[in-house]
Amino acid sequence: MMKFQEKDASSSGAVAAGSSWSSGLTGQHWRTLWGSYLGWIFDGFEAFALVLSLPFAMKSLLTPEQAQTPALYAGLAIGITLLGWGIGGLIGGVLSDYIGRKRMMMFSIFFYALFTGLTAFSTSFAALAILRFVTGLAIGSEWSTGIALVSETWPDRARPKGCGFLQSGFGGGALLAALVWYFLSHYQPLGAESWRIIFAVGALPAFCVLYLRKALDESEKWAQAVKAERDSQKGGKSGRPFTLAEIFRDAESRRLVILTTILSFVTTVGWWAVSSWMPGYTEQLAHMHGEPAGVWAPRMSLIYNVGAICAYVASGFVADALGRRLYLFLTFAGSLGFSVLTYTWTGNLETFMVIAFFNGVFTLGFAFSWMAIYLVELFRSVVRATAAGFIFNAARLVAWVFPIIAGVMVSTMGGLAQSALIMGSVYVIGLIVPWFLPETAGKSLPE
């Protein structure tokens, strides 16, 4: 691995200015990306499977009394998942900086696959909620680990593109969930209980661990940074400073953590408390136009996620072309605009599908890709996964209540549109904060 890292550095510096961004990438680079992508694609599958199946799971699991307010319990299920996701992400990011990227990734994938599969056997809302929380713990651990591994092994020239490609795994997983749900909703092999199958499918990623064990190498940049930090400890002490405390130790690092966590909060609330209600709103719109139930929402989900995947793949190129701050500003401006357009649209469903595509581009694609591209460029190797994990997931420790609030608003206000429009105002924050952050486009990772 030492030679591999030296080759990275030399090839990155030796690439001619007019050559392709992918010049110098080796098979090992692509295997690292693919291994990390596998983990993230099933995270996307699990998250979107929950959104798609919740209305049907609620009909199956809620008691007659609970069924009087299904939106409240749906929001609660999403919120509990987010809470587990946030806690797990904080723990997983820290552990990744201590025990290594590869080992932490294998642990997280195995356990979220296990508990996703067990969700299929839920017999009550309480059982579902508990399993959602535990699944969230495992899911939260994976993202920061994969992002750190790719960013530390890909050369600077290609790194933003590689991180964008990795982030596209979430959209790919969501699209896969939408495809599975499309067939389940059409054929209904278990009738009203067919929602359970999509969680059973979510158990399959456990087998990916066997591949990751052989395909991935540990990040040598992380290993060298840890060794250097230990060697520099006064008195020859072998212990390391607690990484979560380290990212708050100096004023500039604290400032970066606080500002990017605010943007993470905007992204998280914007998706979970606004865009996750789109399938339900699509069904309302279809009903208003006299269309049959269960047809247009799956179509919308597919189109929405195709838009997100297009944005994920393009994000590294767009962020390099525009610079990080302008990229962030336009991302949140687009998210705000298309959220308003989505929930005020009452016209034909064909045009709504076009709106859904661009909603996916901004609220899911670009809005999450910035964290994969930008966060790794702000922090050193010894705390990179901790910082990325904290920023990506700490927002969820606050944002987890907003799907619940949205569910209460839907129940009391009598419609999805009003709630979504109120919650969508969070994107305004994203128009301001980016201009207080540093520009890192074209710069090497901090050591």
N, C-alpha and C positions, 0 to 999 in steps of 0.2 A: 504493500500500500504506500510506502514511502516513495517508491519510484513512480507510482501512479500519480501521486500528488505533484511531484517535481515535473512530470510530463505535462500535467494540467497547466502549471504556471508557465512553463516555457512555451508551450504551444499557444497559450492565451496571449503571451507577449509577442510571439513571432508572427501572428496572423496579420497579413497585409490589410491595409485599410479598406481596399476595395473588394476583398473576398467575402464569402458568405459568412453569416453569423455562426453557422454550424461547423465551420472549418476547425479541425483539431479535436472534435468530439470522437470518442472511442466507443467500442462496444460496451465497455464497463460503465461509461456515462449513461448510455441508454438503458442498460440493465438496472442501474440505480433508480433512474426515473420510472421505469416500468414497475419495479418492485414497490416503490412508494405510491405509484398511481393505483396499483391494485388495492392497497389499503384504503385509499381515499375514495375510490369509485364505490366501494361498498358502504362507506360512511354516507355518501350521497344517496345510495339506494335506501338505506335504513331511514334516513331523515324524511325523504319524500314518501316512502311507503307509509310512514306514520300519518302524514298529511292526507294522503289519498284514502287510506282505509278507516280513518277515525269516524266519519259519519256512520259507517256500517258497524264498526266495533261498538260505538255508543248504543246503537239499536239492540245489539246483542247482549251487552254487558250491564247497561244501566237498569236499575230497579224502576218500577213505574213512577215512583216519586222523583227519582233523579232524572228520568226521561222528560220531565216537564221543562227542564232547562238544559238541553243537550249541548248548546254552544258553550255554556259555562264549563261543563266537564271536558269538552274537547280542548278548550283553552287551558284547563288545568293539566290535562295530559301532556300537552305541548310544553307548558311551563315547567313541569316536573322534569321532563326530558332535558330541557335547557339547563335547569339547575344542576342536574347530574353531569351534564356536558361541561359546564363551567368548572365545577369542582374537580372533575377528572382531568380537564385540560391543565389546570394549575398544577396538580400533582404530577401528571405525566410529563409536562415540560421540565419541571425540576428534576425528576428522575432521569430523563433523557440526558441531561447535562452531567449526571453522575454515573449512570450505568451504561450509557451509550445509546446511540440512535437505533441501531439495528435490533438490539435486545428489547428495547421499549416498544418498538413497532410490532414485533411478533406477539408480545404480551397483550397489547391493546386490541389487535385484530382478532386474536383467539377469543378473548373474553366478550367483546361486543358481538361477535358471531354467535357465541354460546347463548347469551341472554336475549338476543334478537330472536333466535329460534325458540326459546322458551316462551316468548311473548305469545306465540301461536296457541299456547295452551291456557291462556288467561281465562278464568271463570267468573271474574268480577272486575269492576272498575278498580278496586283497591289493588288487586293482583296486577292488573295492567300498569297502574301507576308505579308500583314498586319495581316492576321489571323495566319500565321506561327509565326510572331513575338510575338503576344499576347499569343499564345499557348505556345511558348517557355518560356515566363515569368512564367507561371503557372507550367510547367514541372520542371523548375530549382529548384523550392521550395521544391520538394518532396523528393529528394534523401537524402540530409543531415539530414532531419527530421527523416526519417525512420532508417538511419544508427545510428544516435544518440540514438534513442529509443531502438533499439535492443541491442546496445553495453552497454547501461546503465542498462538494465534489465536482461541480460544473465550473468551467472557466468563466471569468467575469463577463466576457463578451456575450456568452450564451445564457448566463444565469437567469436574467429576467424572463427569457423565453421558456427556459426549462421549468421555472416556478409557475409560469402561467399554464404550461402544459399540464403540470401536476395538479393545479387547481381545477383544471377541466375535468378531472376525475370525479369531482363532486357532481358536476352537471351530467357526466356520463352515467353515474350511478342513479341520479334522479331520472334521467331518460329511461334507463333500464327498468326502474320501478314503474314508470308511467306505461312502458310497454307491457310489463307483466300484469299491471292492473287493468290495462285495456282488454287483455284476453280474459282475465278473471271476471271482469264485470260483464263481458259479453257471453261467456259460456257458463259462469257460475257453477263450477263443479261441486261445490258444497252448499249450494243455495245461499241462504242468508249468512252462512258461516264462511263463505269463500275468502273473506278478508284475512282469515288465519293463514292461508297459504302463502301470502306475500311475506309474512314474517318467517315462515318455515324456509322459504327460499333464502332469506337473509342469514341463515345459519351456514350457508355454503362457504363463505370466506374463510372459515376455520382451516380449510384445506390449503389456502394460500400460504400459510405459515411454513409448510413443507418446502414450498418454492423459495420463499424469502430466506430461509436458513442457508440455502446454497447459493442463491443468486446475488445477495447483497454483501458488500464489504463495509466494515465500519469506517466512519469518517476519520481519516488520518489528521485532518486539520483540527478536529475536536480533540483527538488523542494527544497531539503535540501541544495544543494550547493548555490542556489539563496538566500535562507533564511540566510545562514551563511554569505554570502557576504554582504547582507543588514545590518545584525547585526553588522558587523565589520566596517561599515562606520563611520568615525570620526564624532563626534558631533551628533550622532543619525540620520543622514540623511537617508532618505528612498530611494533615487535615487541610480541607479547602474551605474558604468562606462560603456561607450559605448563599446560593445563587439568587434566591428570591430577594434577599436583603441587598445583594450587590447591585441589582438594577435600580435601587432607590438610594444608593449611597451618595452619589454626587448630584448637584443641582441640575445639570444638563440632562443626565440620564432620567432623572425624575420627571423633568419637563416633557421629554419625549414619550415616556411611558404614559403620563396623564393625557397628553393630547391625542396620542394614537388610540388609547383606550376609549376616549370619547368618540372617535370615529368608528371604532369597532362596535360601540354601543349603537350608533346610528345605523350601521349596516345590519346588526342583529335584530333590533326592533323593527327596522324597515321590512325585513324579510318575514320574520316569524309572526309579527303582529299586523302586517299589512298584506304582503304577497301570498302568504300561506292560506288566506281566505279566498283566493281566486277561484279554486274549483267550486266552492259553494256559490260564489257570485255568478259564475258561468251557468250553473244550474238554474239560478233564479232568472237570469237573462233568457235562457232557453225556454223556461216555462212561460215567461212573458210573451214570447214569440210563438207559443204553441208547439214547441219541439218536444220530442219524447225525452224522458229523464234518462240519465246515465249515458248519454251519447256525446254531448259537446264538452263536458268537463274533462274526460280522458283525452279528447282531441286537443283541447287547450293545453293540457299538461304536457303533451308531447311537443307541441309547437313552442311553448314557453321554455322548455328545457333545451330544445334545439337552439333557440336564441341564446340561452346561457352558455352553451358549449361553444358556439361561435365566438362569443365574447371572451371566454376563458382562453381559447387558443390564440386569439388576437391580442390579448391583454399585454403580454410582454413587449410586443412590437409597438403597440399604441403608447404604453407608458414610456418606452425609450424615445419615441418620436416627439411626444408632447412634454416630457418631463413629469416627475412624480406629482407635483402640486397641481398642475393644470389637469392632469389625468384624474386626480381625486375630485377636483371641483366639477368637471364635466360629468363625472360618474354620478355624483349626488344630484346635480341639476337634472340629469336625465331620469334618475330614479324618482325625483319629486314630480317631474312633468308627466311621466307615464303612469305613476300611481294615481294622480288626479284624473288623467284621461281614462284610465281603466274603470274607475269606480263612478265616473259620471257618464259613461257610455251607455246608451239605451238603444242604439241603432242595430243594424243587422249583425248577425253572428260572424259572418265572413270577415268583415272589417275588424271585429273584435279579436279575431284570431291573429291578425296582423299586429294589433296593439299588444296582444299577449306576447308575441315574438319579441318586440322591442322592450317590453317590460322585463322579460327574461334576460335580455342583453344587459340591462342596467342594474336591476334590483338583485339579481343573482350572479350574473357573470362578472361584470366589471366591479360591482360593489363588494364582492368577496376576494377577487383576484389581487386587489391592492395589498392585502395583508400578506399574501404569499410572496409578492415581489418586493415590497417596501420594507417590511419589518426586519428582515434578515440583514438589510443594509445599514441598520441603525445601531446594532449591538455586537459586541465581541463574541468570539467562538465559545468561550467558557460559560457564557450566560445566554447565548443566542436562543436556544430552545426554551429556556425559562422565560425570557422576555416575550418571545413570540407566543408561547403558550399562555402567559399571563394576559397579554393584550387581547388575544383572540378569544379567551375564555372568561376573563374577569368581567367583561361586559355582560356575559350571560348570568352572572351572579346578581345583576341588577335587572337585566332585560327579561329574565324568566317570568317576572310577574306581569309583563305587558300582554302576552297572549291571554292570560287570565283576565286582565282588565278589559281587553278587547272582547273576550267572550261575554263578560258581564254587560258591556256596552251593547253588543249585538242583541242580547236577551232583553235589555231594558229599552233600547231605542227602536227595536223592531226591524232592524235591517243591517246588512253587512256594509253597505256603501258609506253610511255616516261614520261608523266606527273606523273603517279603513282610512277615510279621508282625514279624520282627526289624528289618527296615529301616524299617517304619512307625513305630517308636518315636521316630524323628527328630521327629515332630510335637509331642512333648512340649516341645521347645525353644520352639516357636511359642506355647505357652501362657504363657511367662514374659517373653520379650523385649519384646512390645508395650508393657508398662507402663513401660518405661524410655525411650520415645519421646515426642515432643511431639504434642499434639493440634492438628491444622491445619484441621479442618472449619470451613467458613464463612469462611476467611481468603483473602486475595489471594495471588497468586504473588509470591515474593521477586524483586525487580528485580536 
